[in-house]
Amino acid sequence: MILSLRIDAFVKLGFVLEASLKGMENGKYDPKDSYNVDITKGLSDAIAENGWFIDPFSMYALSQISQMLKREVLIDWLSVYNLDVLNNEIAKKVSIVMAGNLPLVGFHDFLSVMISGHDVQLKLSQKDSVLPRVIIDLLCAIEPQFKSSIEIIENQLKGYDAVIATGSNNSGRYFEYYFKNVPSIIRGHKNSVAVIMGDESDEQLETLTDDLFLYFGLGCRSVSKLYLPSNFSLERLFPFFEKYKPILYNHHKYMNNYLYQKSILLVNKTPFLDNGFVMMTENPQIPSPISVIHYQNYDSVDNLLVELSNFKNGIQCIVANDCLSSDTVAFGDAQKPGLFDYADGVDVIEFLLSLKK
C-alpha cells in the first residue's frame, strides 16, 4: 500500500474517533457511524479488564489520538523523513510488545510501524487488550488492505525481523537479552518531574494537575515529583487539586492505595501534607507511589539543572517554564505528546526506515 493511502486511512480513523467522541458527549453516538465497531462497548469492556481505565481517561486517550491523526499533523511529522523510503514496499515484520499501564499507550508505536509500510505483530498487554483491538478493527474497516499486515499474537512471538518492546525495568532487562539478535528498541519505566519557579500563574498551576493526576499518575509522562523554590508554599497547590477530587476520591482502587500509603507514612512517622485524597512528602526519589507526590526544595537553578542531568536516564520529561531550558514541556502538556515526542528520545521512524535500507 502506498504512503498516501496509509495516510488517508489514519486521517479517516482520526476523524471517526473525533466524531464518535462528540456523539458520546451529546448522547447521539451510533456504532453505524464508526463502521459498526462499537466504541462504547470497547470502553465498557476496557474498564472491566482494567479498573484503572475509567471512561474519562480512556476517552481522553482516544481524543489525543484523534488529534495526532489530523492530515496536516501527519504530513508535518513525515516530511522530515525520506519519503522515498517510506514508499518503499520492502516490508519487514516488526513485533511490538505493548505496555498496559495506560489506555492505548502503545498506539504511537503501532502507528509508526503501519505508516512506515511494515507488517506488525502485536503482543498486547493483558491489562490493555480491548482498546487496541477496537482501534485495529476500526482501521481495518476503513482500509481493508491493512488486514494482511496486522497480526495479534496470543502466545510467543515468532518470525519477526525487529522488535519494539516496552515494560518495567525488570522486563526491559529480559527483553534486552531475549531480543539481542535482532534490531530492537527496548524501553523500561520512567517518571516525569515538574519544576516550579515561583512565578507561575494560577492557570499554569491548575493545568499542572493534569500532569499529576491524569491516568491516576500511572504513566511515564505522569509527574511524580515537584521541585520547588525554598520559599514556595505547598498550600498554594491544594486548591487546584480539587479539580480531580470527584475522580480520585470516588475510585476505590485509587483510594485503597491512598489509605495504604497514608498508613505507611504514619507508621514511619514521615511528615506529609494531606488533603484527603493525595499526600505530599519531601523525598529525594523521583518515583512516587500512587496517591503520593514527592517534592524537593532547591536554592539554585544551576544546581537543579545539574541534578536533573544526573537523573536524565530515569526522567521521561520535565514540566517547566521555557526559562528553565529549551527541552521542557509546558504545564498541562505532559499527557499531550505529539508525534515527534518519541519515548526515551529514540526516533522510531528512523529505526523503522533503517530496516528498509
Disulfide bonds with the S-S distance in Angstrom:
none
